[in-house]
């Protein structure tokens, strides 16, 4: 199922238009948030790129920081290193760019890429468990936001007992789901 969803996402004829819409959704949604540190991700395999919206968010307030994940091989979890446009990067073990020689911090919010999603904000990731292990290790637990194109909706997707629930899920159609405060 993951392979089919990734292939479908990469083949979207209107992916650019969807990305523009989701950029707008994310930028507007971030306006009212109080978090000062956000962990994002470097987009791969046709994923939505949150970095332009995050950069605009960071410019709008003093002390706001963006981080990108770096895999901690010992724990199988992620550490977040400060990122900014033009930041020196290097490839990680998965050939994904990561910040080079920047400060590590614990994000108050995490933006998570979704391969697919289901009702109630259920997230389908790549299956490696990196984000689940990371979220479980962080104290306090960061606010988690899934990002996905609306074509990734799977109406029959249900969470497994070990899956951590998202706090919100945004798509190119808007806020798909958000946990009650």
Secondary structure as GFF3:
##gff-version 3
##sequence-region A 1 181
A	DSSP	alpha_helix	2	10	.	.	.	ID=ss1
A	DSSP	alpha_helix	15	31	.	.	.	ID=ss2
A	DSSP	beta_strand	37	39	.	.	.	ID=ss3
A	DSSP	alpha_helix	51	59	.	.	.	ID=ss4
A	DSSP	beta_strand	65	72	.	.	.	ID=ss5
A	DSSP	beta_strand	77	83	.	.	.	ID=ss6
A	DSSP	beta_strand	89	91	.	.	.	ID=ss7
A	DSSP	beta_strand	97	99	.	.	.	ID=ss8
A	DSSP	beta_strand	104	105	.	.	.	ID=ss9
A	DSSP	beta_strand	109	113	.	.	.	ID=ss10
A	DSSP	beta_strand	116	118	.	.	.	ID=ss11
A	DSSP	three_ten_helix	119	121	.	.	.	ID=ss12
A	DSSP	beta_strand	122	124	.	.	.	ID=ss13
A	DSSP	alpha_helix	130	137	.	.	.	ID=ss14
A	DSSP	beta_strand	143	147	.	.	.	ID=ss15
A	DSSP	three_ten_helix	150	152	.	.	.	ID=ss16
A	DSSP	beta_strand	168	171	.	.	.	ID=ss17
A	DSSP	beta_strand	174	178	.	.	.	ID=ss18
###
